[in-house]
């Protein structure tokens, strides 16, 4: 299996139309259980798509799994209700690691 | 900077010099690794921005399509249609090695778009939603790849920077200082030894020439 989605019923339905498998969850407990199943090596998922509310419920688990750097690799998307992704952006991760500040322009890097 | 607490002898000088050489070599290697990681992260940063924007746009599109599909067909009919979808988007993960860090890289394959469910079951809006979600899935996969790579490289870079800093600020100066200290004290001791030797030589010469004792205050007794 390639893609797996954890989210609300409508979002999961949409991803199912594209051929991804999915787990419908409505609260943090269910989300945790579904997440545990999804990251088990036996599941064989390569990419795990989480909707924003699910990712917010599973803050700790997601961070722990990310630290392992092994499949399934995760990505967060807004859900059907349009909750925007408000995580620490990748750019700030890069900025923190590189130790320099990048402004919008490519040539305005300063220490 | 604190120098190491070791006795100033010739053998420890050799040992510390060896350590210093190893540390200097390690420093230059780690510094190179750090530069490679920074370059790679910068390249990823340029890649991340458009993908992030595309993900948002594709997401909006897909959800709009899904909403109209839900409105036109009802969630029951749509779920029925979704259950018949046989597409299986696959991801083949290969590992790319960047400066010793193993970064997952992958290619996505998706079957050609063919009719997946009965024509009577759902209308064109469902097809549109399906197509939009296929694109969303591709973009989300791309994003997952970038996100994993960025976090991995960022972690590796932080680790490398810590090591480079430790070597540069702590180990190299203390080794250098220790080498200088040992060299100084060895040179001082050598000077002492030369001085003593000269003194002894002068007195021996004086004793041979004048028949006097080479130890002041002690008379030579004639045999």
HADDOCK unambig.tbl for C-alpha pairs under 7 A between the chains (distance, minus, plus):
assign (segid A and resid 1 and name CA) (segid B and resid 90 and name CA) 6.70 0.50 0.50
assign (segid A and resid 2 and name CA) (segid B and resid 89 and name CA) 5.95 0.50 0.50
assign (segid A and resid 2 and name CA) (segid B and resid 90 and name CA) 4.62 0.50 0.50
assign (segid A and resid 2 and name CA) (segid B and resid 91 and name CA) 5.54 0.50 0.50
assign (segid A and resid 13 and name CA) (segid B and resid 79 and name CA) 6.42 0.50 0.50
assign (segid A and resid 13 and name CA) (segid B and resid 82 and name CA) 6.92 0.50 0.50
assign (segid A and resid 14 and name CA) (segid B and resid 66 and name CA) 6.30 0.50 0.50
assign (segid A and resid 14 and name CA) (segid B and resid 133 and name CA) 6.46 0.50 0.50
assign (segid A and resid 15 and name CA) (segid B and resid 133 and name CA) 5.99 0.50 0.50
assign (segid A and resid 16 and name CA) (segid B and resid 82 and name CA) 5.58 0.50 0.50
assign (segid A and resid 17 and name CA) (segid B and resid 82 and name CA) 4.68 0.50 0.50
assign (segid A and resid 17 and name CA) (segid B and resid 85 and name CA) 6.26 0.50 0.50
assign (segid A and resid 17 and name CA) (segid B and resid 130 and name CA) 5.09 0.50 0.50
assign (segid A and resid 18 and name CA) (segid B and resid 87 and name CA) 6.71 0.50 0.50
assign (segid A and resid 18 and name CA) (segid B and resid 130 and name CA) 5.39 0.50 0.50
assign (segid A and resid 18 and name CA) (segid B and resid 133 and name CA) 5.51 0.50 0.50
assign (segid A and resid 18 and name CA) (segid B and resid 134 and name CA) 4.89 0.50 0.50
assign (segid A and resid 19 and name CA) (segid B and resid 85 and name CA) 5.94 0.50 0.50
assign (segid A and resid 19 and name CA) (segid B and resid 86 and name CA) 6.36 0.50 0.50
assign (segid A and resid 19 and name CA) (segid B and resid 87 and name CA) 4.68 0.50 0.50
assign (segid A and resid 19 and name CA) (segid B and resid 88 and name CA) 5.25 0.50 0.50
assign (segid A and resid 19 and name CA) (segid B and resid 89 and name CA) 6.51 0.50 0.50
assign (segid A and resid 20 and name CA) (segid B and resid 88 and name CA) 6.80 0.50 0.50
assign (segid A and resid 46 and name CA) (segid B and resid 91 and name CA) 6.57 0.50 0.50
assign (segid A and resid 47 and name CA) (segid B and resid 141 and name CA) 6.60 0.50 0.50
assign (segid A and resid 73 and name CA) (segid B and resid 144 and name CA) 6.02 0.50 0.50
assign (segid A and resid 73 and name CA) (segid B and resid 148 and name CA) 6.65 0.50 0.50
assign (segid A and resid 74 and name CA) (segid B and resid 144 and name CA) 5.54 0.50 0.50
assign (segid A and resid 75 and name CA) (segid B and resid 140 and name CA) 6.53 0.50 0.50
assign (segid A and resid 75 and name CA) (segid B and resid 143 and name CA) 6.58 0.50 0.50
assign (segid A and resid 75 and name CA) (segid B and resid 144 and name CA) 4.78 0.50 0.50
assign (segid A and resid 80 and name CA) (segid B and resid 63 and name CA) 5.89 0.50 0.50
assign (segid A and resid 90 and name CA) (segid B and resid 147 and name CA) 6.93 0.50 0.50
assign (segid A and resid 91 and name CA) (segid B and resid 45 and name CA) 6.59 0.50 0.50
assign (segid A and resid 93 and name CA) (segid B and resid 154 and name CA) 6.97 0.50 0.50
assign (segid A and resid 94 and name CA) (segid B and resid 41 and name CA) 6.71 0.50 0.50
assign (segid A and resid 94 and name CA) (segid B and resid 154 and name CA) 6.11 0.50 0.50
assign (segid A and resid 97 and name CA) (segid B and resid 154 and name CA) 5.21 0.50 0.50
assign (segid A and resid 97 and name CA) (segid B and resid 157 and name CA) 6.30 0.50 0.50
assign (segid A and resid 97 and name CA) (segid B and resid 158 and name CA) 5.64 0.50 0.50
assign (segid A and resid 98 and name CA) (segid B and resid 38 and name CA) 6.19 0.50 0.50
